């Protein structure tokens, strides 16, 4: 079987699936993306050039849509070059988020097309209008949100099948689409993300943190409102008053992955440090930027309280990685987290908007590490039972690809 994986940041969500398909006998696998990434054995990787911006300014609702169309054109031209060289994929797996899959059916009409449906935008019940609470979404924002789905809807029409990583993310899609979307997570490699292994972290000043230290952690790709960074920062004074020996390690970059940059410029870290100036002891709060995966796992193994906050949006891999390492989680009681964490069983839940409860919750976990042992064990067990890469997720993904390639429907809910 010939397979084309398309993702702007290839391999992206296909980081396990694409290599696995490349290793199966008889498969020929190509990976197409925009950004440079390390080579993967068995996969021929190609790049398309980032498209130039338009010369005219479209309607504000269409700014993102026009950019996606240009990405779709660029990806289609790269696919045409593959076709001219004789490549005829039986199956195409694509992420629709940047519009790259818009015209693939026009280039390869006989190929089966599976999209990774990550998030369908709505003006209610999700990220839009979540913060500040109680403020009604304007008609302008609701209209912009509706138009934002234009590119996804075009790709939905072209898709033979789709996959969403969680039930909640699946539930956001239109009723007419969900019958052609399987719920299968990308999977957590629990042989790597495990409580066993290095459990230490060296700070910039040379101090070495271990399991013997009182450590709380916060992790996000970027420190921003979508992942509750302001609420976390506002909780620090409460945490530090109750636990004067606690060390807090903050992992994440200063860019913006989701939502908007601060109106006043700079990063959200700078904004919150200004707001909290004089209110927190920065000698006990360590901003370490982004970390290599092995270092992140080492941190998860030693933490005594890990905070994960999120808008009603996509669930971060980091929370499941932390659970697989046996980290005790304090998570926001928002839909993506509620799908995974049962309060008091495999983690703790807290109101996203309550810094007092967040700080007190973290302090309580630090005050009695022994009491967290059953929660740590249950957290890992939950990941083993529902998100294990080798035993659950990858076999389901492979079975789905082979079924769709053979013209058969996949399962809608895999669990």
C-alpha angles and dihedrals in degrees: 000000000000114000132187119199114196123192130141090230097033127226090025109138089000093065092118102024099052095053090044092054090046090056094054115099116260096017125124112195131196127185119204123190144137105238128065113256134169117280119260121213113252095015125102105216123204132181132213121206118253109256122245120247119259120267094229129055112244127207109295091247089058101049094100093036093057091049090052092051090053090051089049090053093049092049091047091053090052089049090051089056089054090050091051088056091055100261113148112175120210090200136023123196114192142170108228097201098102098032094254093135096051098106104022093107088056091054097039106022094169096053121100110239125212118183127200102231104203106163138354113204121232131171092231136045097018140059096313110087093005095116129074091028119233096022113124117235111248121239089245092056093044091051093048090050093051092051090047089071093058095100093046091051092052090051092045088060091052096045123105091195142343143205133214123192099224137025092242093053088047090051092059093067123091117276090244092058103043094076087067097046124087121206107229124144120222088243139235119253097230091182087067101028095058138131088245118084138049113352106181138096128197117215125217091258091057098257114140118221118205138166088279091067127083100247132170121185140201121189133185134147087242129008102247144128096266088068095042097254095149091050090049092052092048089052094056097083090055092047094047094049091053097040109032093176097050119123115207120204116198117197122192146084131261098242127095119254097171136016123003137324117246112287090228093053130245124074131311088245090059091046093052095043088056091048093048097041110141092007100085135045102240092191086075097043115077121194104198102171119221118341135210110256096252091054091048091053091048089054091049090053094055102038118108094196125022119190121209118179127171143164115241090285140104116331114245121238087224094072092054091044089053092049091049088055090052096252115160106240129213102192136180115258091240125128099262091052095040089060089063110024126063109197112252093004109071098355144343128268130214139178108270091221099047112090090175091057091043093052093043092046093053091046092052091053091050092047094060113026092166091061089059094061096094090046091050091052093046091049093057092042091054091054091047091052099043112018107028108141102210100039104032121008104038095046089050092049093050092047090051093051093048092047094050092044087055091052095255127128120252127226113277098210110027093192 
